[in-house]
Amino acid sequence: MSKRWAFLIYLLAVILTVSCATTNPDPALEKNETINIVWPQPPEKARIRFVTQISGPEDMGLRKSFSSKVRDALAGSDDRHMTRPYAVAANMDRVVIADPGAAMVHVFNKAKKTYKQLTGAGDYKFESPIGIALDEKRLFIADSELNRVFILNHRFKLLSTIGNLLRPTSLALDPVHHRLYVADTLAHQVKVFDLDGEALYTIGERGESDREFNYPSHLAFANDRLFVNDTMNFRIQIFTSEGHHQGTFGKHGKGSGQFSQPKGVTVDSMGHVYVADALSNRVQIFGQDGTFLLDFGQAGDNPGAFQMPAGLAAWNDFIYVADSFNQRVQVFQFLREGN
């Protein structure tokens, strides 16, 4: 047997041994038993609990595919950790994170126990992937430098693109009416498309009145309502699925219910509205009517602390926070009565 074949057989044995190692089935959805961080502090009843943090696939209990291990063994390991995560989306099977600092999208498949990096779509190479949305069949990615939204199928093949955008920054899906909402920040508008990318209508223009925006940056859709982070007006505006204004809350400031630089917005299963206030390094929670309920987080790099929190996502009472300058996504749990 030649030395080359002996080396390849040895390499294969090493890879197979590593591949058989056991992993945590889903640490992103399980409480970290070594850390007990909750808000508010005792003796008040806890409503938010820190669960875990994700900086790479190892934190999700995911392993590389066999082909990836062979490639790494021959060419050197790739860097699978986040650089500047900005947006996150989650469902039962997947957690997807837009990382404009690395010009890539991280796809964690919890069901299949796999991890994949997306660095482009079709003939396009990502420059600043900054917005994410997903359903069971498609993945939607907004790139703020290419000024396009890419629509991919479940195998990450490009289906179509949406152009003629000034600066797309955030995406939200209406699964009932099959609509995609795009925050076009430099146009000071929210543009609405069907799920194939055909334009339907536009919400807003620049201004400070109802249904007007000043650099809208983040979106969320829940309970047949669209929540728009009207960033430089320091408020959240609420619309029906048809674009009719329903309400507004928030103003500039550092107090409870006020924003210094609001970014991500999401809604949990109970209808609570979460807003990431980046400069204050906290996440604030509001009722459906905009009443301030609670906030959590502080400046720092410890679990439960933030450095410029950005995008948010909610799934099954778990809240994902893109902790941008800490190069991670942190996961929290809303504690229902009886938890």
C-alpha positions as CSV (number, residue, x, y, z in Angstrom):
1,M,0.0,0.0,0.0
2,S,1.4,3.4,-1.0
3,K,2.0,6.1,1.6
4,R,-0.7,8.3,0.0
5,W,-3.4,5.6,0.3
6,A,-2.3,4.9,3.9
7,F,-2.6,8.6,4.8
8,L,-6.1,8.8,3.2
9,I,-7.3,5.7,5.1
10,Y,-6.0,7.2,8.3
11,L,-7.6,10.5,7.6
12,L,-10.9,8.8,6.9
13,A,-10.7,6.9,10.2
14,V,-10.1,10.1,12.1
15,I,-13.1,11.9,10.5
16,L,-15.4,9.0,11.1
17,T,-14.4,8.9,14.8
18,V,-15.1,12.6,15.2
19,S,-18.4,12.2,13.3
20,C,-19.6,9.6,15.8
21,A,-19.2,12.0,18.8
22,T,-22.5,12.8,20.6
23,T,-23.9,16.3,20.7
24,N,-26.4,18.2,22.6
25,P,-29.8,17.7,20.8
26,D,-30.7,21.4,20.8
27,P,-28.9,23.6,23.3
28,A,-30.4,26.8,21.8
29,L,-33.8,25.8,23.2
30,E,-32.7,24.4,26.5
31,K,-31.9,26.3,29.7
32,N,-28.2,26.7,30.5
33,E,-28.3,25.0,34.0
34,T,-25.0,26.6,35.0
35,I,-26.3,30.2,34.6
36,N,-29.4,31.5,36.2
37,I,-30.1,35.1,35.0
38,V,-33.6,36.4,35.1
39,W,-35.5,39.7,34.9
40,P,-36.9,41.2,37.0
41,Q,-34.7,40.3,39.9
42,P,-36.1,38.4,43.0
43,P,-38.3,38.8,44.9
44,E,-40.3,39.9,41.9
45,K,-41.6,37.1,39.7
46,A,-39.2,36.3,36.8
47,R,-40.6,37.0,33.3
48,I,-37.5,36.7,31.2
49,R,-34.7,34.1,31.5
50,F,-31.3,33.9,29.8
51,V,-31.0,30.6,28.0
52,T,-27.8,30.5,25.9
53,Q,-25.6,32.3,23.5
54,I,-24.7,31.4,19.9
55,S,-21.4,32.5,18.3
56,G,-20.9,29.4,16.0
57,P,-22.4,26.0,15.2
58,E,-20.8,24.3,18.1
59,D,-23.0,26.3,20.4
60,M,-26.0,24.8,18.7
61,G,-24.7,21.3,19.0
62,L,-24.2,21.1,15.3
63,R,-21.4,19.2,13.4
64,K,-19.9,19.7,10.1
65,S,-20.9,17.4,7.2
66,F,-18.5,14.6,6.2
67,S,-17.5,16.5,3.0
68,S,-16.7,19.6,5.1
69,K,-14.5,17.7,7.4
70,V,-12.6,16.2,4.5
71,R,-12.2,19.6,3.0
72,D,-11.0,21.2,6.2
73,A,-8.5,18.3,6.8
74,L,-7.0,18.9,3.4
75,A,-7.3,22.7,3.1
76,G,-7.5,24.0,6.6
77,S,-10.5,24.8,8.8
78,D,-12.8,27.7,7.9
79,D,-13.9,30.3,10.4
80,R,-17.5,29.5,11.3
81,H,-18.0,32.2,14.0
82,M,-19.9,35.4,13.6
83,T,-18.4,38.7,12.9
84,R,-21.2,41.2,13.3
85,P,-24.6,39.5,13.4
86,Y,-27.3,42.0,12.6
87,A,-30.6,40.2,11.9
88,V,-32.0,36.8,13.0
89,A,-35.0,34.7,12.0
90,A,-36.1,31.4,13.6
91,N,-38.7,28.7,13.1
92,M,-39.2,25.2,14.3
93,D,-36.3,23.8,12.3
94,R,-33.9,26.6,11.6
95,V,-32.1,29.7,13.0
96,V,-30.8,32.0,10.3
97,I,-28.5,34.9,11.0
98,A,-27.5,37.7,8.7
99,D,-23.9,38.7,9.3
100,P,-22.9,41.8,7.3
101,G,-19.6,42.0,9.0
102,A,-18.6,38.6,7.4
103,A,-20.8,39.3,4.2
104,M,-22.6,36.0,4.8
105,V,-25.7,34.4,6.2
106,H,-25.4,31.6,8.8
107,V,-28.0,28.8,8.5
108,F,-28.4,26.5,11.5
109,N,-30.7,23.6,10.8
110,K,-31.7,22.2,14.2
111,A,-33.8,19.3,12.7
112,K,-31.0,18.0,10.4
113,K,-28.2,19.0,12.8
114,T,-26.3,20.9,10.0
115,Y,-24.7,24.3,9.5
116,K,-24.2,26.2,6.3
117,Q,-22.7,29.5,5.2
118,L,-24.4,31.4,2.4
119,T,-22.0,33.9,0.7
120,G,-24.2,34.7,-2.3
121,A,-27.3,33.9,-4.3
122,G,-27.2,32.9,-8.0
123,D,-24.5,35.0,-9.7
124,Y,-24.6,37.6,-6.9
125,K,-22.0,37.7,-4.1
126,F,-23.3,39.2,-0.8
127,E,-21.8,42.5,0.3
128,S,-24.0,43.4,3.2
129,P,-26.7,40.9,4.0
130,I,-28.6,42.7,6.7
131,G,-32.3,41.5,6.6
132,I,-33.7,38.0,7.0
133,A,-37.1,36.4,6.8
134,L,-38.1,32.7,6.3
135,D,-41.1,30.4,5.9
136,E,-41.2,26.7,5.4
137,K,-40.4,26.9,1.7
138,R,-38.3,30.0,1.2
139,L,-35.5,32.2,2.6
140,F,-35.6,36.0,2.0
141,I,-32.3,38.0,2.3
142,A,-32.0,41.8,2.0
143,D,-28.5,43.1,1.0
144,S,-28.2,46.8,1.8
145,E,-25.2,47.3,-0.5
146,L,-26.5,45.4,-3.5
147,N,-29.9,47.1,-2.8
148,R,-31.7,43.9,-3.6
149,V,-33.8,41.3,-1.8
150,F,-33.1,37.7,-2.8
151,I,-35.7,35.0,-2.7
152,L,-34.3,31.5,-2.3
153,N,-36.0,28.1,-2.1
154,H,-35.5,25.5,0.7
155,R,-32.3,24.3,-1.1
156,F,-31.0,27.9,-1.2
157,K,-31.3,28.1,-5.0
158,L,-32.2,31.6,-6.2
159,L,-35.8,31.9,-7.3
160,S,-36.1,35.7,-7.9
161,T,-34.8,39.1,-6.9
162,I,-36.4,42.3,-5.9
163,G,-34.6,45.4,-7.2
164,N,-35.3,49.2,-7.5
165,L,-34.7,49.6,-3.8
166,L,-32.6,52.5,-2.3
167,R,-31.5,50.7,0.9
168,P,-33.4,47.6,2.0
169,T,-32.6,46.8,5.6
170,S,-35.4,44.6,7.2
171,L,-38.0,42.1,6.1
172,A,-41.2,40.7,7.6
173,L,-43.6,38.1,6.3
174,D,-47.4,37.9,6.4
175,P,-48.0,34.2,6.1
176,V,-51.8,34.5,5.8
177,H,-52.0,37.1,3.0
178,H,-48.7,35.9,1.5
179,R,-46.9,39.2,1.6
180,L,-43.4,40.4,2.1
181,Y,-42.8,43.7,3.8
182,V,-39.4,45.5,3.0
183,A,-38.1,48.5,5.0
184,D,-36.5,50.7,2.3
185,T,-34.7,52.9,4.7
186,L,-33.3,55.6,2.4
187,A,-36.7,55.9,0.7
188,H,-38.4,56.3,4.1
189,Q,-41.0,53.7,3.1
190,V,-42.2,50.2,3.6
191,K,-42.7,48.4,0.3
192,V,-45.0,45.5,0.0
193,F,-44.6,42.5,-2.4
194,D,-46.1,39.1,-2.9
195,L,-43.9,36.1,-2.0
196,D,-42.7,35.9,-5.6
197,G,-41.4,39.4,-5.5
198,E,-44.2,41.3,-7.4
199,A,-44.8,44.8,-6.1
200,L,-48.2,45.4,-4.4
201,Y,-48.2,48.7,-2.7
202,T,-46.1,51.2,-0.6
203,I,-46.6,52.5,2.9
204,G,-45.5,56.0,3.9
205,E,-43.2,58.8,2.9
206,R,-40.7,61.0,4.8
207,G,-42.1,62.9,7.8
208,E,-43.1,62.9,11.4
209,S,-46.9,62.4,11.2
210,D,-48.8,59.1,11.3
211,R,-47.9,56.9,8.4
212,E,-44.7,58.9,7.8
213,F,-41.2,57.7,8.5
214,N,-37.7,58.9,9.2
215,Y,-35.3,56.1,8.3
216,P,-37.4,53.1,9.2
217,S,-35.0,50.2,9.9
218,H,-36.7,47.1,11.3
219,L,-40.0,45.3,10.9
220,A,-42.1,42.6,12.5
221,F,-45.4,41.1,11.6
222,A,-47.7,39.3,14.1
223,N,-51.4,38.9,14.8
224,D,-52.3,40.5,11.5
225,R,-50.4,43.7,12.3
226,L,-47.2,45.2,11.0
227,F,-44.8,46.9,13.5
228,V,-42.4,49.4,12.0
229,N,-39.4,50.7,13.8
230,D,-39.4,54.4,12.7
231,T,-35.9,54.8,13.9
232,M,-35.1,58.5,13.7
233,N,-38.5,59.4,14.8
234,F,-37.7,57.2,17.9
235,R,-41.0,55.3,17.8
236,I,-42.8,52.2,16.7
237,Q,-45.7,52.6,14.3
238,I,-48.4,49.9,14.0
239,F,-50.3,49.1,10.8
240,T,-52.9,46.7,9.6
241,S,-51.8,44.2,6.9
242,E,-53.3,46.6,4.3
243,G,-51.1,49.5,5.5
244,H,-53.7,51.4,7.6
245,H,-52.2,53.2,10.6
246,Q,-53.4,51.8,13.9
247,G,-51.2,53.4,16.6
248,T,-47.8,54.7,17.7
249,F,-45.7,54.4,20.8
250,G,-42.3,55.6,22.0
251,K,-40.3,58.8,22.0
252,H,-36.7,60.0,22.2
253,G,-35.0,59.5,25.6
254,K,-33.3,57.1,27.9
255,G,-36.2,56.4,30.3
256,S,-38.5,53.4,30.4
257,G,-40.6,53.4,27.2
258,Q,-38.2,55.8,25.5
259,F,-35.6,55.0,22.7
260,S,-32.1,56.3,22.1
261,Q,-31.5,54.2,18.9
262,P,-34.3,51.6,18.4
263,K,-33.4,48.8,16.1
264,G,-34.9,45.3,16.1
265,V,-38.6,44.6,16.9
266,T,-40.4,41.3,17.3
267,V,-43.6,40.0,19.0
268,D,-43.9,36.9,21.2
269,S,-46.7,34.3,21.3
270,M,-48.5,36.3,24.0
271,G,-48.5,39.5,21.8
272,H,-45.8,41.3,23.8
273,V,-43.7,43.7,21.6
274,Y,-39.9,43.6,22.1
275,V,-37.7,46.5,20.9
276,A,-33.9,46.5,20.9
277,D,-32.6,49.9,22.0
278,A,-29.0,49.7,20.7
279,L,-27.4,52.7,22.4
280,S,-28.9,51.8,25.7
281,N,-27.8,48.2,25.4
282,R,-31.2,46.8,26.4
283,V,-34.4,45.2,25.1
284,Q,-37.7,46.8,26.1
285,I,-41.0,44.9,26.3
286,F,-44.4,46.6,25.7
287,G,-48.0,45.5,25.7
288,Q,-50.0,45.6,22.5
289,D,-51.2,49.1,23.3
290,G,-47.6,50.4,23.7
291,T,-47.6,50.3,27.6
292,F,-44.1,49.7,28.9
293,L,-43.8,46.4,30.8
294,L,-40.2,45.5,31.4
295,D,-36.6,45.8,30.1
296,F,-33.6,43.5,30.3
297,G,-29.9,43.7,29.5
298,Q,-27.1,46.2,30.2
299,A,-23.8,47.2,28.6
300,G,-21.2,44.5,28.6
301,D,-20.1,41.1,27.3
302,N,-21.3,38.8,30.0
303,P,-24.4,36.5,29.4
304,G,-27.4,38.8,29.4
305,A,-25.5,41.9,28.6
306,F,-25.2,43.6,25.1
307,Q,-23.1,45.7,22.9
308,M,-25.3,47.3,20.3
309,P,-28.2,44.8,20.1
310,A,-29.8,44.9,16.7
311,G,-32.2,42.4,15.1
312,L,-34.7,40.4,17.1
313,A,-36.8,37.2,16.4
314,A,-39.3,35.3,18.5
315,W,-40.3,31.6,18.2
316,N,-42.2,29.5,20.7
317,D,-41.5,31.9,23.6
318,F,-37.8,32.1,22.8
319,I,-36.4,35.5,22.0
320,Y,-33.3,35.7,19.8
321,V,-31.2,38.9,20.1
322,A,-28.4,39.7,17.6
323,D,-25.8,41.1,20.0
324,S,-23.8,42.7,17.2
325,F,-20.6,43.9,18.7
326,N,-20.3,40.9,21.0
327,Q,-20.3,38.7,17.8
328,R,-23.1,36.5,19.0
329,V,-26.8,35.9,19.2
330,Q,-28.3,35.5,22.7
331,V,-31.4,33.5,23.4
332,F,-33.9,34.3,26.1
333,Q,-37.2,32.8,27.2
334,F,-40.4,34.5,28.1
335,L,-41.7,32.8,31.2
336,R,-45.4,32.1,31.1
337,E,-47.4,31.7,34.3
338,G,-46.4,28.4,35.9
339,N,-42.9,28.3,34.3
